[in-house]
Amino acid sequence: MTVTDNTTNRLDSLGASGDGPSFAILDEESKREIRRALLQAVAVPGYQVPFGSREMPVARGWGSGGLQVTLAIVGPDDTVKIIDQGDDEGVNAVNLRRLVVSSTGIPETTEAREASIIQSRHRIPEDELTATQTLVLQVPVPEPLRGIERDVRELARMHAEADYSRMWVSLYEDKVRNGVITQSTGYPCLVNGRYVVATTPIPRWDIPRLHMSQFLTLFGAGREKRVYAIPPHTIVEPLTFDDVPFEVERIEGAACRLCGSTDSFLVDSSGEVDSWACSDTAWCRARRSQG
Amino acid sequence: MGYAAARGGLTAIKNAENLVRSLRDEHPSPPVGHDQLTGRLRLLVDKVMGEAGLWDPQLASRALVEAEGDHVEATHLLRAHRSTLPRLAVSIAVHVDDARVLRRVVPAYREPGGNQILGRSTDYSARMLSARRNLPAVDIDRRSPGATTGDLRDGMRRMISVLRSLDLLVDRRRQDDPEPFDITATPARPPAPRSARLATMARAETGALINQWYRNILGPDGYLHEVTLGEVRHSEIEVNVLHPLSGKSTTVGYVRITEVEAIEDLDGDDEDRERFDAGFGACLGHNERKAIAMANLDIACHRDAGRTSLEQSILMTTDGLDSAGFLEHLKLPHYVTFRSMVDRKFAVREARLTRTDLAPRGVGTDAR
């Protein structure tokens, strides 16, 4: 092949012939590269796969990793739902949604059940997700062991050898000193019996949803340039001891002030007395309309 | 209501954007032209291009205006723009000796081979704001600092080659010629090849690199000592690619770079005490501070050889987009994570009330 042909073909295939921005912002080669990393992530559940994270139109730490994952997997037949803290109207969710929708032309929804891709920061929707849905979680810190080790070379060794002994010691010391395990969100979980992962930070409430789920969960950490995955039907075990049950968040006597729910993740919407409300606003609204 | 205000949705976001745009673009003063930035705020434009890793003075100027002068934000605009572009060609390596030298300072010798060229610099000016608004025009041959003739260049012997000829330099030249590590395609983590460290520092945020250097001088880290500078150069180099039709090397443009050689006094027990070693720094644009810090950190990292966290600090903490983005993400809603933290506070409190073997409530070094 001559150099000329090669260049011309590439220009065409990359959509660089001057007919406006490409579908889903990134050029096709970038998307393909991210998909390759995602395939590796699915093949080795919980393993943090390095990828050449692009600079996105959103800042690093603002969902640039989740956005790249969504843009790499989105197709013209998809419907997207994007939430932040469980809320479709959060500023970050709104901003990411308009980028995805405007660069792809795909429909958006707030109903979890209607979406084929759900991108989220800090929550999993309350609705049961199905095998046809993919959950994309934005990850600020993908390294679950950073609290006990700072050197990235040592961290790589610990993961490679599945040497999680210091993690167990730190959980034990926490329990002995404080009476409870004080890790709040992003609770460390062992995936498929092999890799410990950082669960983004979703609350502990959401952790059981990842275990043997119907849906695929993809984790994107843009700033740290890592993706990882929890495929459907994968064992996900929060790290805890046989005689110390894993605890999810609970509020004695609290119920959503809007829908009355006592079985959803509630947030303290103003810090005032009885200001509990569902964090998943679409779920809460649906519950109210059903009466 | 705190978070209700931060909710707002699409309308609020658009209003925020429009406020920026209208107050900036419709300000009664004359609009800032891009030639004003490249002509009068040259160093700012250069800094942005260097940190973006993209040479395009026009786009960099536009980015600075859109970012209201915030150089990290302007860098982000350029890098995000670059993400949308396909990589059509890889340029052919050029030798820095072929550069057209605009400025050259050699602190290591009084009379180095070739000239010292002060060029365009305020290094030696008194730091006093000009009291008069309309200073008289200066009479200067504007072509002179450009060292337009080739002979000027010919006499410039690099300090490392001087030291080499005196057998005063450790020979670290390698025989193979590996492809440089592409930090835009693969994340660089320690242990990484030297080219990964150099590429990372070339795009690093200038202030971050300076701080990385200075915290080794007066801060808790002491992984480097001061180097003697062999060369500080600001030059213009050609960008050459293979012509798609002829297959021959073709010049497609020029970029300016700042380039520094740093001579290091080896004083370690396991080092060659009869010779020096050298670090190298180079970045897009005229940014001497950055290139000097880079050259010193380059040799420091080589000597450190993975003993300390220096390489991790360089590779993973100096990118302006990374650090600024992550810092600012703290402004995003965090009420789910915060709610979960509050839950744990009550859980600890409850445990301390019911268990006698734990510290009583409120005990801790910060208990009030």
Interface residues (C-beta under 8 A of the other chain):
Chain A: V3 T4 T7 R10 L11 L14 A16 P21 S22 I25 L26 D27 E29 S30 E33 P50 F51 G52 S53 R54 E55 M56 P57 A59 R60 G61 W62 S64 D84 Q85 G86 D87 E89 G90 V91 N92 V94 N95 R98 R121 H122 R123 P140 R150 D151 V152 R153 A156 R177 N178 G179 V180 T182 Q183 S184 T185 G186 P201 I202 P203 R204 W205 R223 E224 K225 R226 E247 E249 R250 I251 F265 L266 V267 D268 S269 S270 S279
Chain B: M1 G2 Y3 A6 R7 G8 G9 L10 A12 I13 H76 R79 A80 R82 S83 T84 L85 P86 L88 D182 T184 A185 T186 P187 R189 P190 P191 L242 P244 L245 G247 G306 S309 Q312 M316 L321 D322 A324 G325 F326 L327 E328 H329 L332 P333 H334 Y335 V336 T337 R339 S340 M341 V342 D343 R344 A347 V348 A351 R352 R355 L358 A359
